[in-house]
Structure formats: C-alpha cells, structure tokens
Amino acid sequence: MIKLKSQREIALMRKAGEITAAARAYAGKLVTAGITTREIDKAVHDFIVSKGAVPTFLNYSGYPASCCLSVNEELIHGIPGRRVLKDGDIVSVDVGATWHGYVGDCAATFTVGEPDPEVRRLIEVTRQSFFEGIAYAREGYRISDIGHAVQTYVEQNGFSVVREYVGHGVGSAMHEDPEVPNYGRPGRGPRLVRGMTIAVEPMVNMGSAAIRVLDDGWTVVTQDGKPACHYENTILITSGDPEILTVCGDGPI
C-alpha cells in the first residue's frame, strides 16, 4: 500500500533528507587515495550520530555497516573494509539516515583523482538520467514514466540499465511501496499523487546490464567487470515540480 505523507511527516523527511545528503557530501570529500572504505564508513557513522540521527543501513536485514561503498565494477551494496582507494577508482556512496522515525536515502558516485574519460561520462550520464526521470515525477504521470525516461537517456548514451534492483517508496521505512524501476514502457504502474515520497535511483553499467552477487551475500558487481555507477535522491511528489528532499547547502550533489 502506498503511504501518502502528512505535512508533519514531510517536515521530518526534509530533516532526515538534509542529514543524509550532508553525510553523502561528507563521504564524497573523504573519497581520496590512501583511505580505506572502512575509515569512510566510520566517519559517516559518526557524522550521522552527531546530528542526532540513526544510520538507517546499519544492521538493516543484517547489513554490517552504516553506508554502502561500491568501488569500480561494484554496483551497489559494497561492504566497507580494508580496501585502500587509489587514483582512478570510482566509489558509489549510498547512505541513509533516520530522523525521528523517518528516513532519507541517497547515493552518488565520486572519483579518486581523475578517472578515464569514458568513466567520467558514465558518472555524468547516470546523474543526468535521474533528472531526466524526475521530469515525469509529477501528479498525473505514472511510475513507469520515470523509468522509461531514465532508460531512454541511458541507452541513447550507450550504457546499460540494471533490471534486478529498482527505486522504491520511502518514509517511516526505508523500503515502502511502490517499486520505481529504471526501465519499462511508459503509462504503467501507480499514478503519481501529491504526498508520495519515493527514492529514484538509476543504476547504470558501462558494459552489459548483467550482474552477480558476491559470496558475501551483499556486494553486487557487473558480470563483465566493467565499471558501474549509482545516483539517488529521495523526492516528494507535489502539486507542481517534484521536491528533492535529500539536499544540503546548494542542493543535491
């Protein structure tokens, strides 16, 4: 069942989103050569707690960290550990924070130094595909209109959209109805109504869309070993343009 949010709930989600977006930005600044992914995770955990919030991901369905840090061919759900970042790496940071029972959820891909130009283009296309999608995140459109726009833009640029993982509703739980795929035919699925809060999150591969899960049960990697990219924000459906809730400072990264 899709939950429409009250003004009180929206206010709480704005605060959760602000903290989450700030944690994402903080993690992005830490993505430098010589640091371990575990050190980034610890810093993000401490940052979220310092704001009076709870790291949503920690122990969620058994996940052992406060953020997902996915490097190069890792698409999503990378577990922080001893891996040392080096020049040319790309790191997808996915983070959530819960504020007074409501969740913010966002992600972005950051670079260590300057990556290969085609990898840079992958990052830019993935981010822009989010904005292509949310052009349809308005009352009267349907969920699949968002995904159709994401898929069209990504594929026009020569990249692949992952099918097995999708966006989702978000609110008092990190995953609520409806699912928000990044692909599909337009005009399908639930109609968008003001008060809906959803996480739109394109997951894009440089090569084939095929993926597999590593033996740790979490980390999703590309089947062909080519780089992958992730970009996400929590948004609110309004009577006009969608509102991005995971913003801090001048806006979303």
C-alpha positions as CSV (number, residue, x, y, z in Angstrom):
1,M,0.0,0.0,0.0
2,I,1.3,3.4,-1.0
3,K,1.5,5.8,2.0
4,L,0.8,9.5,1.4
5,K,2.7,11.7,3.8
6,S,1.2,14.4,6.0
7,Q,2.8,17.9,6.3
8,R,4.2,16.8,9.7
9,E,5.8,13.6,8.1
10,I,7.1,15.7,5.2
11,A,8.8,18.1,7.6
12,L,10.5,15.1,9.3
13,M,11.6,13.7,6.0
14,R,13.1,17.0,4.9
15,K,15.2,16.9,8.1
16,A,16.2,13.3,7.5
17,G,17.0,14.1,3.9
18,E,19.2,17.1,4.9
19,I,21.2,14.9,7.2
20,T,21.5,12.1,4.7
21,A,22.6,14.5,1.9
22,A,25.2,16.1,4.2
23,A,26.5,12.6,5.0
24,R,26.8,11.8,1.3
25,A,28.7,15.1,0.7
26,Y,31.0,14.4,3.7
27,A,31.7,10.9,2.4
28,G,32.4,12.3,-1.1
29,K,35.1,14.6,0.4
30,L,36.7,11.6,2.1
31,V,37.0,9.6,-1.2
32,T,40.7,10.1,-1.7
33,A,43.7,8.0,-2.4
34,G,45.1,6.1,0.6
35,I,41.9,5.9,2.7
36,T,40.2,2.6,3.4
37,T,36.5,2.2,2.8
38,R,36.1,1.2,6.5
39,E,37.5,4.5,7.5
40,I,35.0,6.3,5.4
41,D,32.2,4.2,6.8
42,K,33.3,5.0,10.4
43,A,33.4,8.7,9.7
44,V,29.9,8.6,8.1
45,H,28.5,6.7,11.0
46,D,29.9,9.3,13.5
47,F,28.7,12.2,11.4
48,I,25.1,10.9,11.3
49,V,25.1,10.2,15.0
50,S,26.5,13.6,15.7
51,K,23.4,15.1,14.1
52,G,21.1,13.2,16.4
53,A,20.0,10.7,13.7
54,V,20.4,7.0,13.3
55,P,22.4,5.3,10.5
56,T,19.5,3.5,8.7
57,F,21.6,0.9,6.9
58,L,23.4,-0.4,10.0
59,N,22.0,-3.9,10.7
60,Y,19.3,-3.4,8.1
61,S,18.5,-7.0,7.2
62,G,21.9,-7.8,8.6
63,Y,23.9,-5.3,6.7
64,P,27.1,-4.7,8.7
65,A,27.9,-1.0,8.0
66,S,26.4,2.5,8.0
67,C,26.8,3.1,4.3
68,C,27.4,1.1,1.1
69,L,30.7,1.8,-0.6
70,S,30.9,0.2,-4.0
71,V,34.2,0.6,-5.9
72,N,34.6,0.4,-9.7
73,E,32.8,-2.7,-11.0
74,E,30.8,-2.9,-7.8
75,L,27.3,-1.6,-8.5
76,I,25.7,-1.4,-5.1
77,H,25.8,-2.8,-1.5
78,G,29.6,-2.9,-1.3
79,I,30.6,-3.6,2.3
80,P,33.3,-1.3,3.7
81,G,36.5,-3.0,4.7
82,R,40.3,-2.9,4.3
83,R,40.3,-1.9,0.7
84,V,42.6,1.1,0.1
85,L,41.4,3.6,-2.5
86,K,43.8,4.6,-5.3
87,D,43.9,7.1,-8.1
88,G,41.4,6.3,-10.9
89,D,38.9,4.5,-8.7
90,I,35.3,5.5,-8.6
91,V,33.2,5.0,-5.4
92,S,29.4,4.8,-5.2
93,V,28.3,6.1,-1.8
94,D,24.8,5.0,-0.7
95,V,23.7,6.3,2.7
96,G,20.5,6.6,4.8
97,A,19.7,8.4,8.0
98,T,16.6,8.1,10.2
99,W,15.4,11.2,12.0
100,H,12.5,10.8,14.5
101,G,11.3,7.7,12.7
102,Y,11.6,8.9,9.1
103,V,14.2,8.0,6.5
104,G,16.3,9.9,4.0
105,D,18.0,7.8,1.3
106,C,20.5,9.0,-1.3
107,A,23.6,8.0,-3.3
108,A,26.2,9.4,-5.7
109,T,29.4,8.2,-7.4
110,F,32.6,10.0,-6.6
111,T,36.1,9.8,-8.2
112,V,39.6,9.3,-6.8
113,G,41.7,11.7,-8.8
114,E,40.7,11.8,-12.5
115,P,39.2,8.6,-14.0
116,D,39.2,7.5,-17.6
117,P,37.1,10.0,-19.7
118,E,34.6,7.3,-20.5
119,V,34.2,6.5,-16.8
120,R,33.6,10.2,-16.2
121,R,30.9,10.2,-18.9
122,L,29.3,7.2,-17.2
123,I,29.0,9.2,-14.0
124,E,27.6,12.2,-15.7
125,V,25.1,10.2,-17.7
126,T,23.9,8.3,-14.6
127,R,23.4,11.5,-12.7
128,Q,21.6,13.3,-15.6
129,S,19.4,10.2,-16.1
130,F,17.9,10.9,-12.6
131,F,16.9,14.4,-13.6
132,E,15.5,13.1,-17.0
133,G,13.4,10.7,-14.9
134,I,12.1,13.1,-12.3
135,A,10.9,15.5,-15.1
136,Y,7.9,13.0,-15.0
137,A,7.7,12.8,-11.2
138,R,4.5,14.9,-11.3
139,E,0.9,14.4,-10.5
140,G,-0.9,12.6,-13.3
141,Y,2.0,10.7,-14.6
142,R,2.6,7.1,-13.7
143,I,5.6,5.4,-12.0
144,S,6.8,3.8,-15.3
145,D,7.1,7.2,-17.0
146,I,10.0,7.9,-14.7
147,G,11.8,4.7,-15.5
148,H,11.1,5.0,-19.2
149,A,12.8,8.4,-19.3
150,V,15.8,7.0,-17.3
151,Q,16.2,4.0,-19.6
152,T,15.8,6.1,-22.8
153,Y,18.5,8.6,-21.8
154,V,21.0,5.9,-20.5
155,E,20.6,3.7,-23.6
156,Q,20.9,6.7,-26.0
157,N,24.3,7.3,-24.4
158,G,25.4,3.7,-25.0
159,F,25.2,2.4,-21.4
160,S,23.0,-0.3,-19.7
161,V,20.3,0.0,-17.0
162,V,20.3,-2.7,-14.4
163,R,16.9,-4.6,-14.1
164,E,17.2,-6.6,-10.9
165,Y,17.3,-3.6,-8.5
166,V,15.0,-0.6,-8.5
167,G,14.0,2.5,-6.7
168,H,11.2,2.4,-4.0
169,G,8.9,4.3,-1.8
170,V,10.5,5.7,1.4
171,G,9.1,7.1,4.6
172,S,8.9,5.6,8.1
173,A,10.5,2.5,6.5
174,M,13.4,2.6,4.1
175,H,11.6,0.4,1.5
176,E,7.9,1.1,1.0
177,D,5.5,0.7,-1.9
178,P,5.8,1.4,-4.8
179,E,8.7,0.0,-6.6
180,V,10.3,2.5,-9.0
181,P,12.1,0.7,-11.9
182,N,14.6,2.5,-14.0
183,Y,13.2,0.9,-17.2
184,G,10.0,-0.1,-18.9
185,R,7.2,1.2,-21.1
186,P,5.5,4.5,-20.2
187,G,2.0,4.8,-18.9
188,R,2.1,1.8,-16.5
189,G,2.1,1.3,-12.7
190,P,0.5,3.5,-10.0
191,R,-0.4,7.1,-10.8
192,L,1.7,9.7,-9.0
193,V,-0.2,11.7,-6.4
194,R,1.0,14.6,-4.2
195,G,2.2,13.3,-0.8
196,M,4.1,10.3,-2.3
197,T,7.7,10.1,-1.3
198,I,10.0,7.9,-3.5
199,A,13.6,7.1,-4.0
200,V,14.6,7.4,-7.6
201,E,18.0,5.7,-8.2
202,P,19.4,4.9,-11.6
203,M,21.9,2.1,-11.5
204,V,23.9,2.0,-14.7
205,N,26.7,-0.2,-16.1
206,M,29.3,0.8,-18.7
207,G,29.0,-2.6,-20.4
208,S,26.4,-5.3,-20.2
209,A,23.5,-4.9,-17.8
210,A,24.3,-8.4,-16.4
211,I,25.2,-8.5,-12.7
212,R,26.0,-11.1,-10.0
213,V,26.2,-11.1,-6.2
214,L,29.5,-11.9,-4.5
215,D,29.9,-14.6,-1.8
216,D,29.4,-12.0,1.0
217,G,25.7,-12.1,0.1
218,W,25.6,-8.3,-0.4
219,T,28.1,-6.8,-3.0
220,V,26.6,-6.6,-6.5
221,V,29.1,-6.5,-9.3
222,T,29.0,-6.3,-13.1
223,Q,29.2,-9.6,-14.8
224,D,31.8,-8.3,-17.3
225,G,33.9,-6.5,-14.7
226,K,33.3,-3.1,-16.3
227,P,32.6,0.0,-14.1
228,A,29.1,0.7,-12.7
229,C,27.5,3.9,-11.3
230,H,24.7,4.8,-8.9
231,Y,22.8,8.0,-8.3
232,E,19.8,8.5,-6.0
233,N,17.7,11.1,-4.2
234,T,14.5,10.9,-2.1
235,I,11.8,13.1,-3.7
236,L,8.4,14.3,-2.8
237,I,5.5,14.5,-5.3
238,T,3.8,17.9,-5.0
239,S,1.1,19.8,-6.9
240,G,3.9,21.1,-9.2
241,D,7.6,20.2,-9.6
242,P,8.9,17.4,-7.5
243,E,10.9,18.4,-4.4
244,I,14.2,16.7,-3.8
245,L,14.4,16.0,-0.1
246,T,18.0,14.8,0.1
247,V,19.6,18.2,-0.3
248,C,22.1,20.2,1.8
249,G,23.7,23.5,1.1
250,D,23.2,24.5,-2.5
251,G,21.3,21.3,-3.4
252,P,21.9,17.7,-4.4
253,I,25.4,16.6,-5.4
